[in-house]
Amino acid sequence: MSSLDPVRGSRSNQPLIASWHRPRTWEKKAPPWRTHIRNCTVFCFLVFLASPIIQGAGEPAWTEVAIDRGVTVWSRDRLGRVLPELRARGQIYGEIFHAMAVILDNERAPEWVPNCTESREIKRLDARTTWVYSVTDSPWPVSDRDTVVEVVAEKIETNHRYRVLTRAQPDLLPLVEGRVRIPYSEIYFLLKRVDADSIEIEYGLDVDPGGALPKWMVRRTARNTLIDTILALEAQVARTRGQYQFEIKALAEELQ
């Protein structure tokens, strides 16, 4: 998030009107308490603008709903949605471009992404953008969900913060019998380099799963899935150490 730069006043080019002859009695110094209040007000306003967790007008607040195995989960309800918007944050061991390479390897997603049974690339649009089809297993009697998404790798801050963003594109492929197509999703991994061997991962999930689902089941499953996904990513990065050398180099060059 960009920082707020204070606005600087400009010096007038007009000559100063002689004021040396003016009586100084008209200048009244503000009481100390008033100056203190003014300074506090300005400080609080700047903090308000700079804070990453401040909500927009009319938006519900984020609520912490779980802390498990070093991962914290927040939730906020969306009007008319069975599933709240969720985000989770935790720290994992690994190199940042290695973790990105794992996330972007769609064919191997079933090795580590919870409940993912199928994942394949439909089309590569450019070095940073692909279309992907994937399937999520659901417990009986709920139908499996499938989704078609656009996946984009982005640089937020050079050598420090990167994001992998996926957005549903449900009409890119015909519907598949026996599966419910997810009509809307916006999912992201935000990766922040802590040091050479550690990454802070923020995983965000805003999904309409489609169809009729028990509200309690959807909410509990989604909350656990966020935690499991971050921990599974760390495990997959460890298992694939020494792999993805080409992809790591390509990402480092493309996103610098």
C-alpha positions in Angstrom: 0.0 0.0 0.0 1.4 3.4 -1.0 2.2 5.9 1.8 0.4 9.1 2.2 2.7 12.1 1.3 1.8 15.3 3.2 0.8 18.2 1.0 3.4 20.9 0.9 2.5 24.5 0.8 4.2 26.7 -1.8 6.0 30.0 -1.1 4.3 33.0 -2.6 6.2 34.9 -5.3 4.6 38.2 -4.3 6.7 40.6 -2.2 5.9 40.6 1.4 3.8 43.7 2.4 5.8 45.6 5.0 4.5 44.3 8.3 7.4 45.4 10.5 5.5 48.5 11.5 2.3 46.6 12.5 1.5 46.3 16.1 2.1 42.8 17.4 -0.9 42.9 19.7 -3.2 41.5 17.0 -1.3 38.2 17.1 -2.8 35.9 19.6 -1.0 32.7 20.4 -3.3 29.6 20.4 -3.6 27.9 23.8 -1.5 24.8 24.2 -4.5 22.6 24.6 -5.9 23.7 21.3 -2.6 23.1 19.5 -2.5 19.6 21.1 -6.0 18.8 19.9 -5.2 20.0 16.4 -2.1 17.9 16.2 -3.9 14.8 17.5 -6.7 15.3 15.0 -4.2 15.5 12.0 -2.3 12.5 13.3 -5.4 10.4 13.6 -6.7 11.4 10.2 -3.4 10.3 8.6 -3.5 7.0 10.4 -7.1 6.5 9.2 -6.1 7.1 5.6 -3.0 4.9 5.8 -4.5 1.9 7.6 -5.0 -1.2 5.5 -7.9 -2.5 7.5 -10.1 0.6 7.3 -13.5 -0.3 5.6 -15.1 1.6 2.9 -18.4 3.4 3.5 -21.1 0.9 4.2 -18.8 -2.1 4.2 -19.0 -4.6 7.1 -15.9 -4.8 9.3 -13.4 -7.7 9.2 -13.8 -10.1 12.2 -11.1 -12.5 13.4 -12.7 -15.9 13.4 -9.8 -18.4 13.9 -6.1 -18.8 14.8 -4.7 -22.2 14.1 -1.1 -23.4 13.6 0.2 -19.9 13.1 -2.4 -18.9 10.6 -5.1 -16.2 11.4 -8.4 -16.0 9.5 -10.7 -13.0 9.2 -14.2 -12.9 7.8 -16.8 -10.4 6.8 -20.3 -11.1 5.5 -21.5 -10.1 2.0 -25.2 -9.2 1.4 -27.0 -12.1 -0.3 -24.0 -14.5 -0.2 -24.0 -17.8 1.6 -20.2 -17.6 1.9 -18.6 -14.7 3.7 -15.5 -13.0 2.2 -12.4 -14.6 3.9 -8.7 -13.9 4.2 -6.0 -15.7 6.1 -2.4 -14.7 6.9 0.6 -16.8 8.0 4.3 -17.0 7.6 6.0 -19.9 5.8 9.5 -21.0 5.0 10.7 -20.7 1.4 11.9 -18.4 -1.3 9.3 -16.1 -2.7 9.6 -16.9 -6.4 9.7 -20.6 -5.6 6.4 -20.3 -3.8 5.0 -18.3 -6.8 6.1 -21.1 -9.1 4.3 -23.7 -7.1 1.1 -21.6 -7.0 1.3 -21.0 -10.8 1.9 -24.7 -11.6 -1.7 -25.5 -12.4 -1.1 -29.1 -13.5 0.4 -30.0 -10.0 -2.3 -28.2 -8.0 -4.0 -31.5 -7.0 -0.8 -32.5 -5.2 -1.3 -29.8 -2.5 -4.4 -27.7 -3.0 -7.1 -29.0 -0.6 -9.9 -30.9 -2.3 -8.6 -30.2 -5.8 -9.0 -33.3 -8.0 -8.3 -31.8 -11.4 -6.5 -28.7 -12.7 -5.3 -27.9 -16.2 -4.2 -24.9 -18.2 -6.6 -24.0 -21.0 -4.6 -21.2 -22.6 -1.6 -19.0 -21.9 -2.3 -15.4 -22.9 1.1 -14.0 -22.0 4.0 -14.5 -19.6 1.9 -13.4 -16.6 -1.7 -14.5 -17.6 -3.3 -17.9 -18.1 -6.8 -19.5 -18.2 -7.2 -22.5 -16.0 -9.9 -25.1 -15.4 -10.1 -26.9 -12.1 -12.4 -29.2 -10.1 -13.1 -29.2 -6.4 -14.3 -32.4 -4.7 -17.4 -32.0 -2.5 -18.7 -34.5 0.1 -21.8 -36.5 -0.7 -24.5 -35.5 -1.4 -23.1 -32.1 -2.6 -22.1 -31.9 -6.3 -18.5 -31.3 -7.2 -17.7 -27.7 -8.2 -15.7 -26.7 -11.2 -14.4 -23.3 -12.2 -12.7 -21.5 -15.1 -10.5 -18.7 -14.0 -8.0 -16.2 -15.3 -4.8 -16.3 -13.4 -2.5 -13.2 -13.3 0.9 -12.9 -11.6 1.6 -9.3 -10.5 4.4 -7.2 -9.0 3.2 -5.0 -6.2 6.6 -3.9 -4.9 9.9 -4.9 -6.6 11.7 -7.6 -4.8 9.3 -7.4 -1.9 5.6 -8.0 -2.6 3.9 -10.0 -5.4 0.4 -11.3 -6.0 -1.3 -14.1 -7.9 -4.9 -13.2 -8.6 -7.6 -15.5 -10.0 -11.0 -14.3 -11.3 -13.8 -16.5 -12.5 -14.6 -16.6 -16.2 -17.5 -19.1 -16.1 -18.5 -18.8 -19.7 -15.1 -19.7 -21.3 -16.0 -23.4 -21.3 -19.3 -25.3 -21.7 -20.9 -26.6 -18.5 -19.9 -30.2 -17.5 -22.6 -32.6 -16.5 -22.6 -33.6 -12.8 -20.6 -30.5 -11.8 -21.8 -27.1 -10.6 -20.0 -24.2 -12.3 -18.8 -21.5 -9.8 -20.4 -18.3 -11.1 -18.2 -15.8 -9.3 -14.8 -16.0 -7.5 -12.0 -13.6 -6.8 -9.1 -15.4 -5.0 -5.6 -14.1 -4.4 -2.2 -15.0 -2.9 -0.3 -12.0 -1.7 3.3 -12.9 -1.0 5.6 -10.6 1.0 9.3 -11.3 1.4 10.2 -11.4 5.1 13.8 -12.5 4.6 15.7 -14.8 2.2 14.0 -17.9 3.6 10.7 -16.7 4.9 7.5 -15.3 3.3 4.3 -13.8 4.7 1.3 -15.3 2.8 -2.1 -13.6 2.7 -4.7 -15.8 1.1 -8.0 -14.1 0.2 -11.2 -15.8 -0.9 -14.4 -14.2 -2.2 -16.5 -16.9 -3.8 -20.1 -17.6 -4.7 -20.1 -21.5 -4.9 -23.3 -21.7 -6.8 -26.2 -24.1 -6.2 -27.9 -24.8 -2.9 -25.5 -25.5 -0.1 -26.0 -25.7 3.7 -24.7 -22.4 5.1 -23.0 -24.0 8.1 -21.1 -26.5 6.0 -19.9 -23.9 3.5 -18.6 -21.5 6.2 -16.8 -24.2 8.3 -15.3 -25.8 5.2 -14.1 -22.6 3.7 -12.5 -21.4 7.0 -10.6 -24.6 7.4 -9.6 -24.6 3.7 -7.8 -21.3 4.0 -5.6 -22.5 6.9 -4.9 -25.9 5.2 -4.0 -24.1 1.9 -1.3 -21.9 3.4 0.2 -24.9 5.3 -0.1 -27.1 2.3 1.7 -24.5 0.2 4.6 -24.5 2.7 4.8 -28.3 2.5 4.8 -28.3 -1.3 7.5 -25.7 -1.4 9.6 -28.0 0.9 8.9 -31.1 -1.2 9.9 -29.4 -4.5 13.1 -27.8 -3.2 15.6 -27.9 -6.1 12.8 -28.0 -8.7 11.3 -25.1 -10.7 14.7 -23.6 -11.4 13.7 -22.4 -14.9 10.4 -21.0 -13.6 12.0 -19.2 -10.6 14.5 -17.5 -13.0 11.8 -16.6 -15.4 9.6 -15.1 -12.7 12.5 -13.1 -11.2 13.3 -11.6 -14.6 9.7 -11.0 -15.6 8.6 -9.4 -12.3 11.6 -7.3 -11.5 
